[in-house]
Amino acid sequence: MTVKIARLIVFLIIAAGVITFLYLSGDNESSEAPLILGGECFYNDYPGKAVFTSIQMTDKSKAQAATLGGPGYQGYEIYFKFMTNERIKEDWAKKALNKEHLFLLINSWYPGKEFIKKYDIKVNKKFDCTLKVINKGTCTPIIFDFKNIKRDDYFENK
């Protein structure tokens, strides 16, 4: 009797697998729709300038050298202010003009000495920058896009 039950269970598992395969590979409307997680995001762009206001090594930026999975070098806290002649439509985003922002690499690491040298980052130096303010979607609300600084340039990583 137990052999019959075992064969029945195997048969049911195979049948369930075939039915599932046929259902998932079927040609229905929902199978043609692409899966989008989180949806698309759209931004309003406000071109302007970023001026670097402070470059200093701090205890926090030094500590990244010893962080497991980190870059392996001591970083610098770099701050900048953004300026634009454009009228920013989003009231909540206007606050971005009234404060300093921490400049980090895309992966949230602090830039190192060689990065600062490569991109000639200095206090009071201005760079072309675009303030991107979200107007649709659930992505990062504000992004600063530096025209001539590649924030995903991880050449210092050991």
C-alpha positions in Angstrom: 0.0 0.0 0.0 2.8 2.4 0.8 4.3 1.9 -2.7 1.0 2.9 -4.3 0.8 6.1 -2.1 4.4 7.0 -3.0 3.6 6.5 -6.7 0.4 8.6 -6.4 2.4 11.4 -4.6 5.1 11.4 -7.4 2.3 11.5 -10.0 0.6 14.4 -8.4 3.8 16.4 -8.0 4.7 15.8 -11.7 1.1 16.7 -12.7 1.2 19.9 -10.6 4.6 20.8 -12.2 3.3 20.3 -15.7 0.1 22.3 -15.0 2.2 25.2 -13.5 4.6 25.2 -16.4 1.8 25.3 -18.9 0.0 28.1 -17.1 3.1 30.2 -16.7 4.2 29.8 -20.3 0.7 30.4 -21.6 0.0 33.2 -24.1 -2.2 35.4 -21.9 -2.2 39.2 -21.7 -0.6 39.5 -18.3 2.4 37.5 -19.4 3.2 40.1 -22.1 3.3 43.0 -19.6 6.8 43.8 -18.3 7.4 43.5 -14.6 8.3 47.0 -13.3 9.3 47.2 -9.6 8.9 50.7 -8.2 8.0 52.2 -11.5 9.8 54.9 -13.5 11.0 58.1 -12.1 11.0 61.5 -13.8 12.8 64.6 -12.8 12.8 68.4 -13.5 16.3 69.6 -14.3 17.7 72.9 -13.0 21.1 73.6 -14.4 23.4 75.7 -12.2 26.8 75.6 -10.4 28.1 73.9 -7.4 30.8 75.6 -5.3 32.8 73.5 -2.9 32.8 75.1 0.5 34.8 72.6 2.7 37.2 69.7 2.2 38.4 68.1 5.4 39.4 64.7 6.7 37.3 63.8 9.7 37.2 60.8 12.1 34.2 59.5 10.2 35.7 59.9 6.8 39.0 58.3 8.0 37.1 55.3 9.4 36.0 54.1 6.0 39.5 52.8 5.4 38.9 50.1 8.0 35.3 49.4 7.1 34.8 45.8 6.0 33.9 45.9 2.3 34.9 49.6 2.2 37.2 51.3 -0.2 40.4 50.7 1.7 41.4 54.4 1.8 40.7 57.3 4.1 38.2 59.8 2.7 37.4 63.4 3.0 34.2 65.1 3.9 33.5 67.5 1.1 30.6 70.0 1.2 29.2 72.2 -1.6 26.4 74.7 -2.2 24.3 74.7 -5.3 23.2 77.9 -7.1 20.9 78.3 -10.1 19.3 81.2 -11.9 16.4 78.9 -12.8 13.1 79.3 -10.9 12.5 76.0 -9.0 8.9 75.1 -9.2 8.8 72.7 -6.3 8.6 74.6 -3.0 10.0 71.8 -0.9 13.1 71.6 -3.2 13.9 75.3 -2.8 15.5 74.3 0.5 18.3 72.7 -1.4 19.6 76.2 -2.2 19.8 77.3 1.4 22.2 74.7 2.7 25.4 72.8 2.2 25.4 69.3 0.8 27.8 66.4 1.5 29.5 65.3 -1.7 29.8 61.5 -1.7 30.5 58.9 -4.4 27.4 57.1 -5.8 28.0 54.2 -3.4 28.1 56.6 -0.4 31.9 56.4 0.0 33.9 59.5 0.8 36.2 60.6 -2.0 39.9 60.0 -1.3 42.9 62.2 -1.9 43.5 60.9 -5.4 39.9 61.5 -6.5 40.1 65.1 -5.2 43.3 65.5 -7.2 42.0 63.9 -10.4 38.9 66.1 -10.5 40.8 69.2 -9.2 38.3 69.7 -6.4 39.2 72.8 -4.3 37.4 75.1 -1.9 35.6 77.9 -3.7 36.0 76.2 -7.1 32.7 76.0 -9.1 31.6 73.1 -11.3 28.7 72.8 -13.7 25.9 70.9 -11.9 22.3 70.1 -12.4 19.8 69.9 -9.6 17.3 67.1 -10.5 14.0 67.3 -8.6 11.6 64.3 -8.8 8.2 65.0 -10.2 7.0 61.4 -10.6 7.9 58.1 -9.1 9.5 56.9 -5.8 13.2 57.4 -6.5 15.6 59.7 -4.8 13.8 63.1 -4.4 16.9 65.3 -5.2 20.0 64.4 -7.1 23.0 66.7 -7.9 24.4 65.7 -11.3 28.0 67.0 -11.7 28.8 67.4 -15.4 32.6 66.9 -15.1 32.9 64.8 -12.0 32.2 61.1 -12.3 30.8 60.1 -8.9 31.0 56.4 -9.9 34.8 56.6 -10.6 36.1 54.1 -8.0 39.7 54.0 -9.2 41.0 54.5 -5.7 39.4 51.3 -4.4 42.0 48.7 -3.4 
